[in-house]
Amino acid sequence: MRVCHRPSGCIVLMAGRMLIRVEIAFVSQDDPESLGDRIKESVGMIVGRQAIEEFRVRSMPLDPKKKDHLRPVD
């Protein structure tokens, strides 16, 4: 166990290495891949690029599909 001193004066006892999984969901009109790249870069700056074990981006359309995109069935 390690003792880490924080600027706020708190002392936090830390165990050994841990796998940490963070999930977020948000609505945007930006390109999902571009957003994912920016988020991954930010996480890499916080924990170090070599510490990222897994990074995944999933997107789901929220707008209803238009019916006029279907072609008639014979």
Secondary structure in CASP SS format (residue, H / E / C, confidence):
PFRMAT SS
TARGET T0000
AUTHOR 0000-0000-0000
METHOD secondary structure of the structure
MODEL  1
M C 1.00
R E 1.00
V E 1.00
C E 1.00
H E 1.00
R C 1.00
P C 1.00
S C 1.00
G C 1.00
C C 1.00
I E 1.00
V E 1.00
L E 1.00
M E 1.00
A C 1.00
G C 1.00
R C 1.00
M C 1.00
L C 1.00
I C 1.00
R C 1.00
V C 1.00
E C 1.00
I C 1.00
A C 1.00
F C 1.00
V C 1.00
S C 1.00
Q C 1.00
D C 1.00
D C 1.00
P H 1.00
E H 1.00
S H 1.00
L H 1.00
G H 1.00
D H 1.00
R H 1.00
I H 1.00
K H 1.00
E H 1.00
S H 1.00
V H 1.00
G H 1.00
M H 1.00
I H 1.00
V H 1.00
G C 1.00
R H 1.00
Q H 1.00
A H 1.00
I C 1.00
E C 1.00
E C 1.00
F C 1.00
R C 1.00
V C 1.00
R C 1.00
S C 1.00
M C 1.00
P C 1.00
L C 1.00
D C 1.00
P C 1.00
K C 1.00
K C 1.00
K H 1.00
D H 1.00
H H 1.00
L C 1.00
R C 1.00
P C 1.00
V C 1.00
D C 1.00
END
